[in-house]
């Protein structure tokens, strides 16, 4: 999909069963920094106007949300 600079392309959500704060991080697959992640709200934005394909997967490990 064509996305302009700073276009929101996805939002990830997580809840901690204890009510603790959740933070997000891109841990791989963003070597060219094509995507910018809001580590508190989970919004993922495209940083430029190039076409990008991405597969978003997530894992919950030890109560933490890992996004790549």
PyMOL Python script that loads the backbone (N, CA, C, O; Angstrom):
from pymol import cmd

cmd.read_pdbstr("""\
ATOM      1  N   UNK A   1       0.849  -1.171   0.000  1.00  0.00           N
ATOM      2  CA  UNK A   1       0.000   0.000   0.000  1.00  0.00           C
ATOM      3  C   UNK A   1       0.893   1.232   0.000  1.00  0.00           C
ATOM      4  O   UNK A   1       1.938   1.247   0.651  1.00  0.00           O
ATOM      5  N   UNK A   2       0.478   2.277  -0.738  1.00  0.00           N
ATOM      6  CA  UNK A   2       1.207   3.536  -0.722  1.00  0.00           C
ATOM      7  C   UNK A   2       0.867   4.284   0.561  1.00  0.00           C
ATOM      8  O   UNK A   2      -0.301   4.458   0.908  1.00  0.00           O
ATOM      9  N   UNK A   3       1.897   4.715   1.245  1.00  0.00           N
ATOM     10  CA  UNK A   3       1.688   5.479   2.480  1.00  0.00           C
ATOM     11  C   UNK A   3       2.630   6.671   2.465  1.00  0.00           C
ATOM     12  O   UNK A   3       3.822   6.527   2.193  1.00  0.00           O
ATOM     13  N   UNK A   4       2.096   7.839   2.755  1.00  0.00           N
ATOM     14  CA  UNK A   4       2.917   9.037   2.830  1.00  0.00           C
ATOM     15  C   UNK A   4       3.727   9.050   4.112  1.00  0.00           C
ATOM     16  O   UNK A   4       3.528   8.212   4.991  1.00  0.00           O
ATOM     17  N   UNK A   5       4.645  10.010   4.214  1.00  0.00           N
ATOM     18  CA  UNK A   5       5.446  10.117   5.434  1.00  0.00           C
ATOM     19  C   UNK A   5       4.560  10.276   6.666  1.00  0.00           C
ATOM     20  O   UNK A   5       3.562  10.997   6.636  1.00  0.00           O
ATOM     21  N   UNK A   6       4.927   9.608   7.729  1.00  0.00           N
ATOM     22  CA  UNK A   6       4.210   9.681   9.009  1.00  0.00           C
ATOM     23  C   UNK A   6       2.775   9.169   8.933  1.00  0.00           C
ATOM     24  O   UNK A   6       1.931   9.584   9.727  1.00  0.00           O
ATOM     25  N   UNK A   7       2.489   8.273   7.990  1.00  0.00           N
ATOM     26  CA  UNK A   7       1.165   7.676   7.885  1.00  0.00           C
ATOM     27  C   UNK A   7       1.056   6.506   8.856  1.00  0.00           C
ATOM     28  O   UNK A   7       1.914   5.624   8.866  1.00  0.00           O
ATOM     29  N   UNK A   8       0.016   6.496   9.661  1.00  0.00           N
ATOM     30  CA  UNK A   8      -0.232   5.390  10.570  1.00  0.00           C
ATOM     31  C   UNK A   8      -0.610   4.166   9.751  1.00  0.00           C
ATOM     32  O   UNK A   8      -1.581   4.203   8.995  1.00  0.00           O
ATOM     33  N   UNK A   9       0.152   3.073   9.894  1.00  0.00           N
ATOM     34  CA  UNK A   9      -0.106   1.866   9.112  1.00  0.00           C
ATOM     35  C   UNK A   9      -0.591   0.704   9.963  1.00  0.00           C
ATOM     36  O   UNK A   9      -1.147  -0.253   9.423  1.00  0.00           O
ATOM     37  N   UNK A  10      -0.399   0.757  11.278  1.00  0.00           N
ATOM     38  CA  UNK A  10      -0.873  -0.314  12.163  1.00  0.00           C
ATOM     39  C   UNK A  10      -0.850   0.169  13.605  1.00  0.00           C
ATOM     40  O   UNK A  10      -0.136   1.109  13.954  1.00  0.00           O
ATOM     41  N   UNK A  11      -1.645  -0.494  14.429  1.00  0.00           N
ATOM     42  CA  UNK A  11      -1.628  -0.254  15.872  1.00  0.00           C
ATOM     43  C   UNK A  11      -1.592  -1.617  16.556  1.00  0.00           C
ATOM     44  O   UNK A  11      -2.375  -2.504  16.216  1.00  0.00           O
ATOM     45  N   UNK A  12      -0.697  -1.785  17.506  1.00  0.00           N
ATOM     46  CA  UNK A  12      -0.640  -3.021  18.291  1.00  0.00           C
ATOM     47  C   UNK A  12      -1.145  -2.725  19.694  1.00  0.00           C
ATOM     48  O   UNK A  12      -0.978  -1.620  20.210  1.00  0.00           O
ATOM     49  N   UNK A  13      -1.761  -3.722  20.299  1.00  0.00           N
ATOM     50  CA  UNK A  13      -2.330  -3.565  21.639  1.00  0.00           C
ATOM     51  C   UNK A  13      -1.861  -4.705  22.532  1.00  0.00           C
ATOM     52  O   UNK A  13      -1.675  -5.831  22.073  1.00  0.00           O
ATOM     53  N   UNK A  14      -1.675  -4.407  23.787  1.00  0.00           N
ATOM     54  CA  UNK A  14      -1.383  -5.438  24.789  1.00  0.00           C
ATOM     55  C   UNK A  14      -1.925  -4.981  26.125  1.00  0.00           C
ATOM     56  O   UNK A  14      -2.016  -3.783  26.394  1.00  0.00           O
ATOM     57  N   UNK A  15      -2.280  -5.930  26.951  1.00  0.00           N
ATOM     58  CA  UNK A  15      -2.747  -5.638  28.306  1.00  0.00           C
ATOM     59  C   UNK A  15      -1.956  -6.481  29.285  1.00  0.00           C
ATOM     60  O   UNK A  15      -1.718  -7.663  29.038  1.00  0.00           O
ATOM     61  N   UNK A  16      -1.551  -5.893  30.375  1.00  0.00           N
ATOM     62  CA  UNK A  16      -0.886  -6.626  31.436  1.00  0.00           C
ATOM     63  C   UNK A  16      -1.944  -7.021  32.463  1.00  0.00           C
ATOM     64  O   UNK A  16      -2.656  -6.160  32.980  1.00  0.00           O
ATOM     65  N   UNK A  17      -2.052  -8.319  32.765  1.00  0.00           N
ATOM     66  CA  UNK A  17      -3.102  -8.742  33.696  1.00  0.00           C
ATOM     67  C   UNK A  17      -2.969  -8.136  35.091  1.00  0.00           C
ATOM     68  O   UNK A  17      -3.954  -8.059  35.825  1.00  0.00           O
ATOM     69  N   UNK A  18      -1.757  -7.704  35.467  1.00  0.00           N
ATOM     70  CA  UNK A  18      -1.557  -7.072  36.768  1.00  0.00           C
ATOM     71  C   UNK A  18      -1.804  -5.573  36.735  1.00  0.00           C
ATOM     72  O   UNK A  18      -1.751  -4.908  37.770  1.00  0.00           O
ATOM     73  N   UNK A  19      -2.079  -5.031  35.533  1.00  0.00           N
ATOM     74  CA  UNK A  19      -2.327  -3.607  35.403  1.00  0.00           C
ATOM     75  C   UNK A  19      -1.075  -2.763  35.268  1.00  0.00           C
ATOM     76  O   UNK A  19      -1.152  -1.534  35.288  1.00  0.00           O
ATOM     77  N   UNK A  20       0.093  -3.412  35.129  1.00  0.00           N
ATOM     78  CA  UNK A  20       1.335  -2.665  34.939  1.00  0.00           C
ATOM     79  C   UNK A  20       1.370  -2.029  33.551  1.00  0.00           C
ATOM     80  O   UNK A  20       0.673  -2.472  32.638  1.00  0.00           O
ATOM     81  N   UNK A  21       2.176  -1.004  33.406  1.00  0.00           N
ATOM     82  CA  UNK A  21       2.324  -0.318  32.126  1.00  0.00           C
ATOM     83  C   UNK A  21       2.905  -1.266  31.082  1.00  0.00           C
ATOM     84  O   UNK A  21       3.712  -2.138  31.403  1.00  0.00           O
ATOM     85  N   UNK A  22       2.490  -1.089  29.837  1.00  0.00           N
ATOM     86  CA  UNK A  22       2.966  -1.885  28.713  1.00  0.00           C
ATOM     87  C   UNK A  22       3.750  -0.960  27.797  1.00  0.00           C
ATOM     88  O   UNK A  22       3.337   0.175  27.557  1.00  0.00           O
ATOM     89  N   UNK A  23       4.883  -1.438  27.281  1.00  0.00           N
ATOM     90  CA  UNK A  23       5.618  -0.674  26.275  1.00  0.00           C
ATOM     91  C   UNK A  23       5.909  -1.588  25.097  1.00  0.00           C
ATOM     92  O   UNK A  23       5.895  -2.812  25.226  1.00  0.00           O
ATOM     93  N   UNK A  24       6.172  -0.983  23.950  1.00  0.00           N
ATOM     94  CA  UNK A  24       6.339  -1.712  22.699  1.00  0.00           C
ATOM     95  C   UNK A  24       7.708  -1.389  22.106  1.00  0.00           C
ATOM     96  O   UNK A  24       8.264  -0.317  22.346  1.00  0.00           O
ATOM     97  N   UNK A  25       8.248  -2.344  21.318  1.00  0.00           N
ATOM     98  CA  UNK A  25       9.526  -2.125  20.635  1.00  0.00           C
ATOM     99  C   UNK A  25       9.549  -2.954  19.359  1.00  0.00           C
ATOM    100  O   UNK A  25       9.002  -4.056  19.319  1.00  0.00           O
ATOM    101  N   UNK A  26      10.177  -2.426  18.324  1.00  0.00           N
ATOM    102  CA  UNK A  26      10.459  -3.197  17.115  1.00  0.00           C
ATOM    103  C   UNK A  26      11.820  -3.832  17.356  1.00  0.00           C
ATOM    104  O   UNK A  26      12.813  -3.127  17.530  1.00  0.00           O
ATOM    105  N   UNK A  27      11.870  -5.160  17.367  1.00  0.00           N
ATOM    106  CA  UNK A  27      13.114  -5.841  17.726  1.00  0.00           C
ATOM    107  C   UNK A  27      13.841  -6.444  16.536  1.00  0.00           C
ATOM    108  O   UNK A  27      14.934  -6.986  16.702  1.00  0.00           O
ATOM    109  N   UNK A  28      13.272  -6.366  15.346  1.00  0.00           N
ATOM    110  CA  UNK A  28      13.940  -6.888  14.168  1.00  0.00           C
ATOM    111  C   UNK A  28      13.142  -6.571  12.923  1.00  0.00           C
ATOM    112  O   UNK A  28      11.951  -6.267  12.994  1.00  0.00           O
ATOM    113  N   UNK A  29      13.809  -6.643  11.777  1.00  0.00           N
ATOM    114  CA  UNK A  29      13.138  -6.438  10.503  1.00  0.00           C
ATOM    115  C   UNK A  29      12.938  -4.991  10.101  1.00  0.00           C
ATOM    116  O   UNK A  29      12.247  -4.715   9.120  1.00  0.00           O
ATOM    117  N   UNK A  30      13.521  -4.069  10.830  1.00  0.00           N
ATOM    118  CA  UNK A  30      13.374  -2.642  10.525  1.00  0.00           C
ATOM    119  C   UNK A  30      14.755  -2.004  10.360  1.00  0.00           C
ATOM    120  O   UNK A  30      14.992  -0.869  10.773  1.00  0.00           O
ATOM    121  N   UNK A  31      15.657  -2.772   9.742  1.00  0.00           N
ATOM    122  CA  UNK A  31      17.039  -2.314   9.618  1.00  0.00           C
ATOM    123  C   UNK A  31      17.182  -0.994   8.874  1.00  0.00           C
ATOM    124  O   UNK A  31      18.096  -0.218   9.152  1.00  0.00           O
ATOM    125  N   UNK A  32      16.285  -0.738   7.932  1.00  0.00           N
ATOM    126  CA  UNK A  32      16.333   0.521   7.173  1.00  0.00           C
ATOM    127  C   UNK A  32      15.536   1.631   7.846  1.00  0.00           C
ATOM    128  O   UNK A  32      15.399   2.724   7.294  1.00  0.00           O
ATOM    129  N   UNK A  33      15.008   1.353   9.040  1.00  0.00           N
ATOM    130  CA  UNK A  33      14.214   2.325   9.805  1.00  0.00           C
ATOM    131  C   UNK A  33      13.047   2.878   8.997  1.00  0.00           C
ATOM    132  O   UNK A  33      12.755   4.072   9.049  1.00  0.00           O
ATOM    133  N   UNK A  34      12.383   1.995   8.249  1.00  0.00           N
ATOM    134  CA  UNK A  34      11.231   2.413   7.455  1.00  0.00           C
ATOM    135  C   UNK A  34       9.995   2.675   8.313  1.00  0.00           C
ATOM    136  O   UNK A  34       9.065   3.361   7.888  1.00  0.00           O
ATOM    137  N   UNK A  35       9.996   2.125   9.511  1.00  0.00           N
ATOM    138  CA  UNK A  35       8.845   2.264  10.388  1.00  0.00           C
ATOM    139  C   UNK A  35       9.244   2.869  11.716  1.00  0.00           C
ATOM    140  O   UNK A  35      10.339   2.624  12.222  1.00  0.00           O
ATOM    141  N   UNK A  36       8.354   3.654  12.269  1.00  0.00           N
ATOM    142  CA  UNK A  36       8.553   4.316  13.557  1.00  0.00           C
ATOM    143  C   UNK A  36       7.443   3.838  14.482  1.00  0.00           C
ATOM    144  O   UNK A  36       6.270   3.858  14.106  1.00  0.00           O
ATOM    145  N   UNK A  37       7.804   3.406  15.692  1.00  0.00           N
ATOM    146  CA  UNK A  37       6.838   2.865  16.636  1.00  0.00           C
ATOM    147  C   UNK A  37       6.717   3.766  17.847  1.00  0.00           C
ATOM    148  O   UNK A  37       7.723   4.145  18.447  1.00  0.00           O
ATOM    149  N   UNK A  38       5.490   4.111  18.211  1.00  0.00           N
ATOM    150  CA  UNK A  38       5.230   4.819  19.464  1.00  0.00           C
ATOM    151  C   UNK A  38       5.289   3.774  20.565  1.00  0.00           C
ATOM    152  O   UNK A  38       4.388   2.942  20.672  1.00  0.00           O
ATOM    153  N   UNK A  39       6.337   3.802  21.389  1.00  0.00           N
ATOM    154  CA  UNK A  39       6.563   2.729  22.355  1.00  0.00           C
ATOM    155  C   UNK A  39       5.558   2.725  23.506  1.00  0.00           C
ATOM    156  O   UNK A  39       5.525   1.765  24.275  1.00  0.00           O
ATOM    157  N   UNK A  40       4.749   3.752  23.645  1.00  0.00           N
ATOM    158  CA  UNK A  40       3.728   3.791  24.694  1.00  0.00           C
ATOM    159  C   UNK A  40       2.328   3.476  24.170  1.00  0.00           C
ATOM    160  O   UNK A  40       1.537   2.838  24.864  1.00  0.00           O
ATOM    161  N   UNK A  41       2.015   3.918  22.951  1.00  0.00           N
ATOM    162  CA  UNK A  41       0.661   3.760  22.407  1.00  0.00           C
ATOM    163  C   UNK A  41       0.540   2.640  21.381  1.00  0.00           C
ATOM    164  O   UNK A  41      -0.573   2.213  21.074  1.00  0.00           O
ATOM    165  N   UNK A  42       1.667   2.150  20.840  1.00  0.00           N
ATOM    166  CA  UNK A  42       1.642   1.031  19.903  1.00  0.00           C
ATOM    167  C   UNK A  42       1.372   1.396  18.459  1.00  0.00           C
ATOM    168  O   UNK A  42       1.181   0.502  17.634  1.00  0.00           O
ATOM    169  N   UNK A  43       1.349   2.673  18.121  1.00  0.00           N
ATOM    170  CA  UNK A  43       1.129   3.088  16.737  1.00  0.00           C
ATOM    171  C   UNK A  43       2.384   2.905  15.908  1.00  0.00           C
ATOM    172  O   UNK A  43       3.478   3.271  16.337  1.00  0.00           O
ATOM    173  N   UNK A  44       2.225   2.335  14.710  1.00  0.00           N
ATOM    174  CA  UNK A  44       3.349   2.156  13.786  1.00  0.00           C
ATOM    175  C   UNK A  44       3.107   3.052  12.584  1.00  0.00           C
ATOM    176  O   UNK A  44       2.060   2.973  11.941  1.00  0.00           O
ATOM    177  N   UNK A  45       4.086   3.908  12.282  1.00  0.00           N
ATOM    178  CA  UNK A  45       3.986   4.833  11.154  1.00  0.00           C
ATOM    179  C   UNK A  45       5.062   4.536  10.128  1.00  0.00           C
ATOM    180  O   UNK A  45       6.174   4.136  10.475  1.00  0.00           O
ATOM    181  N   UNK A  46       4.719   4.738   8.835  1.00  0.00           N
ATOM    182  CA  UNK A  46       5.703   4.679   7.757  1.00  0.00           C
ATOM    183  C   UNK A  46       6.479   5.989   7.784  1.00  0.00           C
ATOM    184  O   UNK A  46       5.889   7.061   7.920  1.00  0.00           O
ATOM    185  N   UNK A  47       7.806   5.906   7.654  1.00  0.00           N
ATOM    186  CA  UNK A  47       8.617   7.117   7.742  1.00  0.00           C
ATOM    187  C   UNK A  47       8.840   7.800   6.403  1.00  0.00           C
ATOM    188  O   UNK A  47       9.298   8.942   6.370  1.00  0.00           O
ATOM    189  N   UNK A  48       8.526   7.126   5.291  1.00  0.00           N
ATOM    190  CA  UNK A  48       8.721   7.757   3.987  1.00  0.00           C
ATOM    191  C   UNK A  48       7.609   7.315   3.045  1.00  0.00           C
ATOM    192  O   UNK A  48       6.653   6.665   3.468  1.00  0.00           O
ATOM    193  N   UNK A  49       7.733   7.671   1.754  1.00  0.00           N
ATOM    194  CA  UNK A  49       6.658   7.392   0.801  1.00  0.00           C
ATOM    195  C   UNK A  49       6.912   6.139  -0.025  1.00  0.00           C
ATOM    196  O   UNK A  49       6.136   5.860  -0.939  1.00  0.00           O
ATOM    197  N   UNK A  50       7.950   5.380   0.252  1.00  0.00           N
ATOM    198  CA  UNK A  50       8.225   4.145  -0.486  1.00  0.00           C
ATOM    199  C   UNK A  50       7.196   3.083  -0.132  1.00  0.00           C
ATOM    200  O   UNK A  50       6.583   3.124   0.934  1.00  0.00           O
ATOM    201  N   UNK A  51       7.015   2.135  -1.040  1.00  0.00           N
ATOM    202  CA  UNK A  51       6.146   1.004  -0.747  1.00  0.00           C
ATOM    203  C   UNK A  51       6.910   0.028   0.129  1.00  0.00           C
ATOM    204  O   UNK A  51       8.071  -0.281  -0.137  1.00  0.00           O
ATOM    205  N   UNK A  52       6.262  -0.450   1.164  1.00  0.00           N
ATOM    206  CA  UNK A  52       6.882  -1.399   2.073  1.00  0.00           C
ATOM    207  C   UNK A  52       5.926  -2.549   2.327  1.00  0.00           C
ATOM    208  O   UNK A  52       4.721  -2.355   2.492  1.00  0.00           O
ATOM    209  N   UNK A  53       6.471  -3.718   2.353  1.00  0.00           N
ATOM    210  CA  UNK A  53       5.685  -4.881   2.766  1.00  0.00           C
ATOM    211  C   UNK A  53       6.164  -5.253   4.156  1.00  0.00           C
ATOM    212  O   UNK A  53       7.365  -5.253   4.425  1.00  0.00           O
ATOM    213  N   UNK A  54       5.244  -5.566   5.024  1.00  0.00           N
ATOM    214  CA  UNK A  54       5.663  -5.970   6.357  1.00  0.00           C
ATOM    215  C   UNK A  54       4.719  -7.025   6.904  1.00  0.00           C
ATOM    216  O   UNK A  54       3.524  -7.041   6.609  1.00  0.00           O
ATOM    217  N   UNK A  55       5.283  -7.886   7.692  1.00  0.00           N
ATOM    218  CA  UNK A  55       4.532  -8.891   8.418  1.00  0.00           C
ATOM    219  C   UNK A  55       4.710  -8.571   9.885  1.00  0.00           C
ATOM    220  O   UNK A  55       5.833  -8.541  10.388  1.00  0.00           O
ATOM    221  N   UNK A  56       3.621  -8.333  10.565  1.00  0.00           N
ATOM    222  CA  UNK A  56       3.690  -8.008  11.981  1.00  0.00           C
ATOM    223  C   UNK A  56       3.312  -9.244  12.772  1.00  0.00           C
ATOM    224  O   UNK A  56       2.219  -9.792  12.629  1.00  0.00           O
ATOM    225  N   UNK A  57       4.234  -9.662  13.601  1.00  0.00           N
ATOM    226  CA  UNK A  57       3.941 -10.770  14.506  1.00  0.00           C
ATOM    227  C   UNK A  57       4.299 -10.311  15.912  1.00  0.00           C
ATOM    228  O   UNK A  57       5.059  -9.358  16.089  1.00  0.00           O
ATOM    229  N   UNK A  58       3.760 -10.979  16.888  1.00  0.00           N
ATOM    230  CA  UNK A  58       4.040 -10.562  18.251  1.00  0.00           C
ATOM    231  C   UNK A  58       4.143 -11.776  19.160  1.00  0.00           C
ATOM    232  O   UNK A  58       3.598 -12.842  18.877  1.00  0.00           O
ATOM    233  N   UNK A  59       4.838 -11.586  20.228  1.00  0.00           N
ATOM    234  CA  UNK A  59       5.036 -12.633  21.210  1.00  0.00           C
ATOM    235  C   UNK A  59       4.866 -12.040  22.601  1.00  0.00           C
ATOM    236  O   UNK A  59       5.251 -10.897  22.845  1.00  0.00           O
ATOM    237  N   UNK A  60       4.306 -12.797  23.485  1.00  0.00           N
ATOM    238  CA  UNK A  60       4.218 -12.395  24.885  1.00  0.00           C
ATOM    239  C   UNK A  60       5.155 -13.315  25.653  1.00  0.00           C
ATOM    240  O   UNK A  60       4.925 -14.521  25.745  1.00  0.00           O
ATOM    241  N   UNK A  61       6.213 -12.729  26.203  1.00  0.00           N
ATOM    242  CA  UNK A  61       7.223 -13.496  26.922  1.00  0.00           C
ATOM    243  C   UNK A  61       7.437 -12.839  28.281  1.00  0.00           C
ATOM    244  O   UNK A  61       7.729 -11.646  28.355  1.00  0.00           O
ATOM    245  N   UNK A  62       7.296 -13.598  29.336  1.00  0.00           N
ATOM    246  CA  UNK A  62       7.500 -13.080  30.685  1.00  0.00           C
ATOM    247  C   UNK A  62       6.717 -11.797  30.945  1.00  0.00           C
ATOM    248  O   UNK A  62       7.203 -10.893  31.625  1.00  0.00           O
ATOM    249  N   UNK A  63       5.512 -11.723  30.406  1.00  0.00           N
ATOM    250  CA  UNK A  63       4.668 -10.561  30.637  1.00  0.00           C
ATOM    251  C   UNK A  63       5.026  -9.359  29.805  1.00  0.00           C
ATOM    252  O   UNK A  63       4.473  -8.281  30.027  1.00  0.00           O
ATOM    253  N   UNK A  64       5.941  -9.499  28.844  1.00  0.00           N
ATOM    254  CA  UNK A  64       6.298  -8.351  28.006  1.00  0.00           C
ATOM    255  C   UNK A  64       5.846  -8.606  26.578  1.00  0.00           C
ATOM    256  O   UNK A  64       5.840  -9.748  26.118  1.00  0.00           O
ATOM    257  N   UNK A  65       5.475  -7.560  25.888  1.00  0.00           N
ATOM    258  CA  UNK A  65       5.041  -7.638  24.500  1.00  0.00           C
ATOM    259  C   UNK A  65       6.230  -7.319  23.626  1.00  0.00           C
ATOM    260  O   UNK A  65       6.834  -6.256  23.769  1.00  0.00           O
ATOM    261  N   UNK A  66       6.580  -8.220  22.721  1.00  0.00           N
ATOM    262  CA  UNK A  66       7.686  -7.997  21.801  1.00  0.00           C
ATOM    263  C   UNK A  66       7.115  -7.936  20.397  1.00  0.00           C
ATOM    264  O   UNK A  66       6.391  -8.844  19.988  1.00  0.00           O
ATOM    265  N   UNK A  67       7.424  -6.887  19.651  1.00  0.00           N
ATOM    266  CA  UNK A  67       6.889  -6.676  18.313  1.00  0.00           C
ATOM    267  C   UNK A  67       8.025  -6.663  17.307  1.00  0.00           C
ATOM    268  O   UNK A  67       9.030  -5.980  17.505  1.00  0.00           O
ATOM    269  N   UNK A  68       7.866  -7.425  16.222  1.00  0.00           N
ATOM    270  CA  UNK A  68       8.843  -7.357  15.117  1.00  0.00           C
ATOM    271  C   UNK A  68       8.183  -7.641  13.807  1.00  0.00           C
ATOM    272  O   UNK A  68       8.843  -7.629  12.768  1.00  0.00           O
TER     273      UNK A  68
END
""", "prot")
cmd.dss("prot")
cmd.show_as("cartoon", "prot")
cmd.util.cbc("prot")
cmd.orient("prot")
